[in-house]
Structure formats: C-alpha cells, structure tokens
C-alpha cells in the first residue's frame, strides 16, 4: 500500500498544523491561530496518501473536485481559527480590544467602568467690526470652536450647547478671567496664588479650615502630598 512516505505524490509537503501556540510573556496580542488556509491545505494534502480508501487518488491538481473540496475546507478552517484567536484575545485584559470585553472582565471582580465624561470650557465670541459687517447675529447651537494646541498636544474641538444672540457692542464686555476655587474635602487639585511657593512633587500639604483654628477637635482639615505641579498663565 502506498503511504505519504513512498507514493511520491506529497513530496515536499509536510503537515503544518496545528501551529505552535507557545506565547512569550508581555505580548500585546496572543497568537492563537492553529493554522492558516495554506497550512491547512498542505496538511490535508499530506494526509491523503495515509488513507487506504484514497490510495488511488494521486492527483494534486487544484481543479480536481476532491482537491477543490479540501481547498474549501481549508478556507473554512482558516475562518474559524481567525475568530477563535480574536475570541481568545478578548478573554484577557492586556490583549482585549473591545470595550465590552473590558467591561465584562471588570464585572467579574465586581467593578463597573465609569461612564465617559466630555470636556467643557467657556467660549467668548468676538464679532467682526469692519464697515458693513452686521451689528448682531445668531450663533446656532453646535457651532464649533477649536483650541490652539501647545507643543506635542492635539487640538480639541468644542461645540456650543445652545444658540447665542451676539452683538457687536458686547465685544467690549470683559470676560470673567478668574474665579476663586476654595479647597474642600475630596478635591484632588488646589490652586495657589503666585509661583514663589517652592513646592516640589512629593512635598506635603496640611490644609486646615477656619473651624479647626477655633476648635482643636474639629475635623475640618486634610493632608495631601503633591503629585504634580502645573504653572497656569496669569489671567487679566
């Protein structure tokens, strides 16, 4: 009886599946495909001669019905192995790419993802004062304004939430440049006047409310350690 070792019809063809699934540590994605279309096809061709019932099938031409059937199954296996790899990657936090996967993994330990929060800002519009320009206009909701990015930053786009009636004479109205932000329990940011504080990351801050100054037993105080310092531009 002819076998794949002595018939010669599979010369140069060896089984290539399943592929090695050893996963090196620290990879951004897992390689879990046991084979591809070409590898599955070659493996099935190499196994043909080991089947006694198919010993008379010596052709390996692609237009032969039997070989074409193997080619079709190789395509099916290629598709299944692709999706199996994607499903496997979604089972781990490091390699998951779908938000739903991360959500379900977090829920497995009793954690819920926090909803996304859009950034907001105050916009001030200045109307054109050239001769012939309209003295007033209406700025519809959804009007876009783009920030001017600094070095290594990306411009951010903002949209107005409601329609605005703008008038040229309002150009002279000053914009509120600053608003006092008093420290309170739970805040993670504190604003200090001036830059001569000599604070450095890692320094400790003890924040004491007026109530504590009057009553040593009052709990209106907090301790924080500086994580990051940001210099804000001077506001007029």
Residue frames as qw, qx, qy, qz and C-alpha x, y, z in Angstrom:
[[0.000, 0.887, 0.461, 0.000, 0.00, 0.00, 0.00],
 [0.378, 0.502, -0.033, 0.777, 1.23, 3.48, -0.82],
 [0.398, -0.737, -0.384, 0.388, 1.73, 5.96, 2.01],
 [0.105, 0.994, -0.013, -0.020, 2.76, 9.59, 2.20],
 [0.468, -0.679, 0.485, 0.290, 6.32, 8.34, 2.64],
 [0.480, -0.165, 0.753, 0.420, 6.61, 6.23, -0.52],
 [0.530, 0.636, 0.561, 0.022, 3.97, 7.32, -3.06],
 [0.432, 0.008, 0.269, 0.861, 5.79, 10.50, -4.07],
 [0.033, 0.713, 0.516, 0.473, 2.56, 12.47, -4.58],
 [0.364, -0.916, -0.164, -0.032, 3.16, 14.51, -1.41],
 [0.734, 0.036, -0.086, 0.673, 6.86, 15.09, -1.94],
 [0.237, 0.270, -0.074, 0.930, 7.92, 18.33, -0.32],
 [0.462, -0.527, -0.159, -0.696, 4.62, 18.64, 1.59],
 [0.365, -0.071, -0.810, 0.454, 4.52, 18.06, 5.34],
 [0.326, -0.749, -0.574, -0.059, 1.79, 18.66, 7.94],
 [0.241, 0.357, -0.184, 0.884, 1.95, 22.26, 9.14],
 [0.494, -0.479, 0.042, -0.724, -0.95, 22.18, 11.59],
 [0.191, -0.947, -0.259, -0.012, -1.53, 22.66, 14.41],
 [0.380, 0.689, -0.261, 0.559, 0.93, 25.55, 14.64],
 [0.503, -0.123, -0.573, 0.636, 3.00, 26.14, 17.76],
 [0.265, -0.813, -0.329, -0.400, 0.89, 28.16, 20.22],
 [0.611, -0.322, -0.345, 0.636, 3.65, 28.97, 22.71],
 [0.002, -0.928, -0.217, -0.302, 3.01, 32.51, 23.98],
 [0.494, 0.171, -0.345, 0.779, 6.04, 34.61, 25.04],
 [0.257, -0.676, -0.530, 0.443, 5.27, 36.82, 28.07],
 [0.130, -0.594, -0.053, 0.792, 4.40, 40.50, 27.74],
 [0.211, 0.186, 0.662, 0.695, 2.95, 40.36, 24.21],
 [0.297, 0.166, 0.101, -0.935, 0.30, 42.94, 23.14],
 [0.788, 0.158, -0.138, -0.579, -1.67, 40.15, 21.41],
 [0.642, -0.215, 0.733, -0.061, -1.91, 36.35, 21.63],
 [0.395, 0.374, -0.671, -0.504, -1.09, 34.24, 18.55],
 [0.582, -0.034, 0.713, -0.390, -3.74, 31.53, 18.89],
 [0.750, 0.440, -0.192, -0.454, -4.32, 30.52, 15.27],
 [0.770, -0.221, 0.593, 0.078, -3.58, 26.81, 14.83],
 [0.522, 0.093, 0.639, 0.557, -3.18, 27.36, 11.11],
 [0.270, 0.520, -0.108, -0.803, -3.98, 29.41, 8.02],
 [0.810, 0.444, 0.060, -0.377, -5.61, 28.49, 4.70],
 [0.540, 0.615, -0.573, -0.054, -2.31, 27.49, 3.10],
 [0.097, -0.400, 0.857, -0.310, -1.15, 25.48, 6.11],
 [0.693, 0.090, 0.551, -0.456, -4.47, 23.62, 6.47],
 [0.781, 0.525, -0.145, -0.307, -4.45, 22.80, 2.76],
 [0.374, 0.579, -0.721, 0.067, -0.93, 21.46, 2.84],
 [0.338, -0.264, 0.809, -0.403, -1.64, 19.37, 5.93],
 [0.788, 0.241, 0.378, -0.423, -4.69, 17.76, 4.35],
 [0.693, 0.594, -0.368, -0.177, -2.79, 17.06, 1.13],
 [0.122, 0.521, -0.821, 0.201, -0.01, 15.40, 3.11],
 [0.489, -0.101, 0.746, -0.440, -2.54, 13.18, 4.91],
 [0.762, 0.324, -0.138, -0.543, -4.30, 11.99, 1.74],
 [0.590, 0.387, -0.704, -0.084, -1.82, 9.20, 0.97],
 [0.038, -0.209, 0.865, -0.455, -2.16, 7.79, 4.51],
 [0.665, 0.139, 0.365, -0.637, -5.84, 7.00, 3.88],
 [0.370, -0.040, 0.897, 0.238, -6.20, 3.44, 2.40],
 [0.453, 0.628, 0.619, -0.137, -9.52, 4.32, 0.79],
 [0.301, 0.922, -0.017, -0.245, -7.87, 7.15, -1.14],
 [0.588, -0.404, 0.529, 0.460, -4.73, 5.35, -2.32],
 [0.552, 0.439, 0.568, 0.425, -5.91, 5.63, -5.94],
 [0.107, 0.979, 0.172, 0.036, -6.17, 9.42, -5.64],
 [0.724, -0.154, 0.097, 0.665, -2.74, 10.51, -6.82],
 [0.276, 0.646, 0.226, 0.675, -3.55, 13.85, -8.37],
 [0.332, -0.532, -0.367, 0.687, -2.91, 17.09, -6.52],
 [0.152, 0.329, 0.380, 0.851, -4.21, 19.41, -9.24],
 [0.113, 0.177, 0.407, -0.889, -6.23, 22.34, -7.89],
 [0.523, 0.103, -0.257, -0.806, -9.01, 21.82, -10.47],
 [0.370, -0.090, -0.923, -0.057, -9.65, 18.23, -9.33],
 [0.535, -0.583, -0.298, -0.534, -13.02, 18.03, -7.48],
 [0.796, -0.421, -0.375, 0.222, -11.52, 16.20, -4.48],
 [0.518, -0.022, -0.177, 0.837, -8.63, 18.68, -4.12],
 [0.110, -0.468, -0.173, -0.860, -11.05, 21.58, -4.60],
 [0.659, -0.603, -0.384, -0.235, -13.17, 20.19, -1.73],
 [0.716, -0.309, -0.292, 0.554, -10.09, 20.11, 0.52],
 [0.276, 0.236, 0.016, 0.932, -9.31, 23.68, -0.51],
 [0.373, -0.603, -0.300, -0.638, -12.82, 24.75, 0.53],
 [0.754, -0.560, -0.334, 0.077, -12.45, 23.13, 3.93],
 [0.600, -0.039, -0.176, 0.779, -9.08, 24.83, 4.34],
 [0.026, -0.453, -0.119, -0.883, -10.87, 28.15, 3.83],
 [0.625, -0.620, -0.332, -0.338, -13.47, 27.20, 6.48],
 [0.788, -0.366, -0.284, 0.406, -10.76, 26.25, 8.98],
 [0.391, 0.224, -0.057, 0.891, -8.88, 29.47, 8.24],
 [0.283, -0.578, -0.187, -0.742, -12.02, 31.48, 9.09],
 [0.761, -0.557, -0.317, -0.098, -12.73, 29.51, 12.27],
 [0.734, -0.177, -0.242, 0.610, -9.15, 29.82, 13.52],
 [0.174, 0.419, 0.010, 0.891, -9.21, 33.58, 12.89],
 [0.484, -0.617, -0.152, -0.602, -12.31, 34.10, 15.03],
 [0.845, -0.391, -0.324, 0.168, -11.01, 31.68, 17.67],
 [0.561, 0.078, -0.209, 0.798, -7.90, 33.85, 18.00],
 [0.108, -0.497, -0.056, -0.859, -9.98, 37.02, 18.30],
 [0.709, -0.568, -0.271, -0.319, -12.20, 35.44, 20.98],
 [0.817, -0.220, -0.318, 0.429, -9.14, 34.25, 22.88],
 [0.353, 0.260, -0.146, 0.887, -7.58, 37.73, 22.89],
 [0.343, -0.568, -0.138, -0.735, -10.79, 39.24, 24.26],
 [0.791, -0.457, -0.407, -0.015, -10.55, 36.98, 27.33],
 [0.664, -0.276, -0.226, 0.657, -7.56, 38.89, 28.77],
 [0.077, -0.924, -0.197, 0.319, -7.32, 42.49, 29.88],
 [0.336, -0.554, 0.411, 0.641, -3.92, 43.14, 28.27],
 [0.205, -0.023, 0.755, 0.622, -4.98, 41.91, 24.83],
 [0.237, 0.662, 0.701, -0.120, -8.69, 42.82, 24.74],
 [0.176, 0.046, 0.299, 0.937, -9.58, 45.43, 22.12],
 [0.273, -0.551, -0.574, -0.541, -13.37, 45.64, 22.57],
 [0.223, -0.406, 0.345, -0.816, -14.87, 47.85, 25.29],
 [0.834, -0.263, -0.130, -0.468, -17.49, 45.19, 26.04],
 [0.831, 0.069, -0.495, 0.244, -14.72, 42.67, 26.76],
 [0.248, 0.289, -0.492, 0.783, -13.05, 45.02, 29.24],
 [0.515, -0.356, 0.091, -0.774, -16.45, 45.74, 30.82],
 [0.914, -0.184, -0.270, -0.242, -17.22, 42.05, 31.35],
 [0.688, 0.152, -0.526, 0.476, -13.73, 41.32, 32.70],
 [0.020, -0.350, 0.389, -0.852, -14.13, 44.18, 35.19],
 [0.702, -0.313, -0.044, -0.638, -17.56, 42.92, 36.25],
 [0.834, -0.013, -0.548, 0.064, -16.01, 39.53, 37.03],
 [0.479, -0.046, -0.550, 0.682, -14.30, 41.17, 40.02],
 [0.189, -0.744, -0.583, 0.266, -17.26, 43.39, 40.91],
 [0.203, -0.446, 0.072, 0.869, -16.03, 46.58, 39.20],
 [0.434, 0.757, 0.488, 0.026, -18.06, 48.82, 36.88],
 [0.464, 0.193, 0.207, 0.839, -16.45, 51.12, 34.32],
 [0.003, -0.612, -0.293, 0.735, -17.06, 54.81, 34.87],
 [0.508, 0.744, 0.423, 0.096, -19.05, 56.49, 32.05],
 [0.518, 0.211, 0.152, 0.815, -17.07, 58.79, 29.77],
 [0.097, -0.828, -0.312, 0.455, -17.18, 62.50, 30.59],
 [0.509, 0.669, 0.225, 0.492, -16.95, 65.13, 27.87],
 [0.418, -0.186, -0.157, 0.875, -14.64, 68.11, 28.40],
 [0.057, 0.889, 0.441, 0.113, -16.22, 71.55, 28.74],
 [0.427, -0.107, -0.045, 0.897, -14.97, 75.11, 28.57],
 [0.133, 0.805, 0.330, -0.475, -16.20, 78.70, 28.44],
 [0.502, 0.334, 0.450, 0.659, -16.26, 80.30, 24.99],
 [0.020, 0.735, 0.156, -0.660, -16.15, 84.04, 24.21],
 [0.548, 0.506, 0.511, 0.427, -17.09, 85.17, 20.70],
 [0.115, -0.570, 0.052, 0.812, -15.96, 88.46, 19.14],
 [0.569, 0.681, 0.460, -0.001, -17.93, 89.80, 16.18],
 [0.516, 0.221, 0.292, 0.774, -16.36, 91.45, 13.15],
 [0.060, -0.776, -0.298, 0.553, -16.44, 95.28, 13.41],
 [0.292, -0.052, 0.483, 0.824, -15.39, 96.15, 9.83],
 [0.361, 0.313, 0.001, -0.879, -17.63, 98.62, 7.94],
 [0.613, 0.142, -0.508, -0.588, -20.65, 96.82, 6.55],
 [0.283, 0.003, -0.942, 0.179, -20.46, 93.93, 9.00],
 [0.497, -0.588, -0.512, -0.381, -23.76, 93.10, 10.75],
 [0.180, -0.584, 0.405, -0.680, -24.21, 94.63, 14.20],
 [0.595, -0.233, 0.646, -0.419, -25.69, 91.44, 15.59],
 [0.574, 0.220, -0.709, -0.347, -26.07, 87.81, 14.61],
 [0.852, -0.299, 0.228, -0.365, -27.23, 84.49, 15.96],
 [0.163, 0.466, -0.870, 0.002, -24.75, 81.71, 16.68],
 [0.845, -0.126, -0.294, -0.428, -26.63, 78.42, 16.44],
 [0.736, -0.458, 0.480, -0.136, -26.12, 75.54, 18.84],
 [0.921, 0.125, 0.304, 0.209, -23.44, 73.13, 17.70],
 [0.368, 0.894, -0.224, 0.122, -21.13, 75.89, 16.44],
 [0.921, -0.098, -0.120, 0.359, -17.58, 74.56, 16.61],
 [0.023, -0.934, 0.332, -0.133, -14.51, 76.17, 18.14],
 [0.916, 0.115, -0.264, 0.280, -11.05, 74.63, 18.20],
 [0.544, -0.794, 0.124, 0.239, -8.36, 75.11, 20.81],
 [0.421, 0.794, -0.428, 0.091, -4.82, 76.18, 19.90],
 [0.954, -0.230, -0.127, 0.142, -2.61, 73.21, 20.80],
 [0.265, -0.850, 0.445, 0.093, 0.71, 73.59, 22.51],
 [0.286, 0.544, -0.779, -0.125, 3.81, 71.58, 21.70],
 [0.158, 0.069, -0.984, 0.043, 3.12, 67.83, 21.49],
 [0.359, 0.295, 0.635, -0.617, -0.59, 68.47, 22.09],
 [0.118, 0.341, 0.804, 0.472, -3.65, 67.82, 19.93],
 [0.241, -0.131, -0.051, -0.960, -6.25, 70.47, 19.15],
 [0.100, 0.341, 0.881, -0.313, -9.56, 69.93, 20.93],
 [0.167, -0.308, -0.488, -0.799, -12.91, 70.74, 19.33],
 [0.091, 0.319, 0.690, -0.643, -15.79, 72.18, 21.36],
 [0.085, -0.447, -0.645, -0.614, -19.40, 72.82, 20.36],
 [0.259, -0.181, 0.261, -0.912, -21.88, 75.32, 21.78],
 [0.069, 0.235, 0.940, -0.236, -24.73, 73.75, 23.73],
 [0.203, 0.739, 0.597, -0.236, -27.35, 76.36, 22.88],
 [0.386, 0.676, 0.295, 0.554, -27.98, 79.21, 20.43],
 [0.388, -0.489, -0.196, 0.756, -26.42, 82.59, 21.27],
 [0.257, 0.908, 0.273, 0.186, -27.59, 86.08, 20.25],
 [0.617, -0.257, 0.024, 0.743, -24.31, 88.00, 19.74],
 [0.174, 0.962, 0.206, 0.051, -23.99, 91.77, 19.30],
 [0.584, 0.515, -0.176, 0.602, -21.02, 93.90, 18.27],
 [0.187, -0.771, 0.206, -0.573, -21.40, 96.22, 21.25],
 [0.864, -0.483, 0.092, -0.104, -20.92, 93.29, 23.56],
 [0.789, 0.371, -0.278, 0.403, -17.33, 92.88, 22.28],
 [0.085, 0.649, -0.376, 0.655, -16.29, 95.45, 24.91],
 [0.775, -0.530, 0.074, -0.337, -17.67, 93.34, 27.78],
 [0.064, 0.573, -0.802, 0.157, -14.75, 91.78, 29.67],
 [0.812, -0.093, -0.556, -0.150, -14.79, 88.05, 30.24],
 [0.690, -0.664, 0.230, -0.172, -14.58, 86.79, 33.81],
 [0.454, 0.636, -0.616, 0.096, -10.90, 85.91, 33.94],
 [0.306, 0.182, -0.858, 0.370, -10.70, 84.06, 37.22],
 [0.693, -0.497, -0.186, -0.488, -12.89, 82.53, 39.88],
 [0.214, -0.532, 0.719, -0.393, -11.77, 81.61, 43.37],
 [0.817, -0.056, -0.544, -0.181, -11.73, 77.86, 43.96],
 [0.419, -0.619, 0.498, -0.439, -11.70, 77.22, 47.68],
 [0.267, 0.218, -0.937, 0.052, -10.33, 73.89, 48.93],
 [0.744, -0.219, 0.180, -0.605, -12.89, 71.38, 50.14],
 [0.594, -0.253, 0.757, -0.099, -12.93, 67.76, 51.19],
 [0.785, 0.318, 0.532, 0.015, -12.39, 65.34, 48.32],
 [0.453, 0.871, -0.142, -0.126, -10.74, 67.75, 45.85],
 [0.885, -0.073, 0.201, 0.413, -7.56, 66.49, 44.22],
 [0.470, 0.471, 0.118, 0.737, -6.49, 69.88, 42.82],
 [0.309, -0.800, -0.287, 0.426, -5.64, 73.04, 44.75],
 [0.423, 0.725, 0.119, 0.530, -4.92, 76.49, 43.27],
 [0.545, -0.572, -0.167, 0.590, -2.30, 78.70, 44.92],
 [0.227, 0.973, 0.048, 0.004, -1.61, 82.38, 44.25],
 [0.052, -0.866, 0.489, 0.090, 1.87, 83.17, 42.95],
 [0.885, 0.320, -0.334, 0.060, 4.78, 80.94, 41.97],
 [0.156, 0.618, -0.611, 0.469, 7.12, 81.56, 44.92],
 [0.840, -0.401, 0.053, -0.363, 5.78, 78.62, 46.91],
 [0.038, 0.583, -0.809, 0.056, 8.92, 76.48, 46.38],
 [0.845, -0.035, 0.418, -0.332, 6.71, 73.42, 46.27],
 [0.191, 0.426, -0.831, -0.301, 8.11, 70.27, 44.72],
 [0.815, -0.064, -0.444, -0.366, 6.47, 66.93, 43.85],
 [0.669, -0.077, -0.672, 0.308, 6.41, 64.84, 46.98],
 [0.003, 0.217, -0.415, 0.883, 6.01, 67.78, 49.38],
 [0.183, -0.479, -0.842, 0.167, 3.26, 67.51, 51.98],
 [0.172, -0.380, -0.098, -0.904, 0.37, 69.96, 52.37],
 [0.142, -0.390, -0.807, 0.420, -1.70, 70.30, 55.54],
 [0.160, -0.414, -0.349, -0.825, -4.97, 72.11, 54.81],
 [0.167, -0.340, -0.732, 0.567, -6.76, 73.48, 57.88],
 [0.089, -0.687, -0.520, -0.499, -10.20, 75.11, 57.82],
 [0.113, -0.539, 0.214, -0.807, -11.16, 78.13, 59.90],
 [0.788, -0.462, -0.140, -0.382, -13.28, 75.89, 62.11],
 [0.876, -0.061, -0.336, 0.341, -10.21, 73.86, 63.08],
 [0.327, 0.404, -0.293, 0.803, -8.39, 77.04, 64.10],
 [0.412, -0.488, 0.141, -0.757, -11.17, 77.87, 66.53],
 [0.863, -0.288, 0.234, -0.343, -11.83, 74.32, 67.73],
 [0.035, -0.554, 0.826, 0.102, -8.85, 71.92, 68.04],
 [0.495, 0.046, 0.855, -0.150, -11.25, 68.99, 67.97],
 [0.629, 0.590, 0.078, -0.499, -12.84, 69.98, 64.65],
 [0.733, 0.004, 0.616, 0.288, -12.23, 67.56, 61.77],
 [0.516, 0.844, 0.138, -0.051, -12.22, 70.20, 59.02],
 [0.138, -0.760, 0.566, 0.289, -8.63, 69.50, 57.91],
 [0.942, 0.323, 0.083, -0.021, -6.92, 67.35, 55.33],
 [0.427, -0.601, 0.557, 0.381, -3.46, 66.07, 54.44],
 [0.808, 0.580, 0.101, -0.038, -2.25, 65.79, 50.87],
 [0.577, -0.407, 0.442, 0.553, 1.04, 65.06, 49.14],
 [0.353, 0.722, -0.213, -0.555, 1.96, 66.97, 45.96],
 [0.805, 0.156, 0.545, 0.176, 1.90, 64.69, 42.91],
 [0.509, 0.389, 0.401, 0.655, 2.26, 67.23, 40.10],
 [0.091, -0.642, -0.150, 0.746, 2.73, 70.99, 39.72],
 [0.415, 0.560, 0.535, 0.477, 1.23, 72.98, 36.82],
 [0.164, -0.356, -0.061, 0.918, 2.01, 76.65, 36.17],
 [0.297, 0.730, 0.614, 0.047, -1.07, 78.47, 34.92],
 [0.319, 0.394, 0.174, 0.844, -0.79, 81.64, 32.78],
 [0.046, -0.294, -0.405, 0.864, -1.56, 84.91, 34.51],
 [0.086, 0.641, 0.717, 0.262, -5.17, 85.93, 33.98],
 [0.087, 0.168, -0.029, 0.982, -6.14, 89.58, 33.50]]
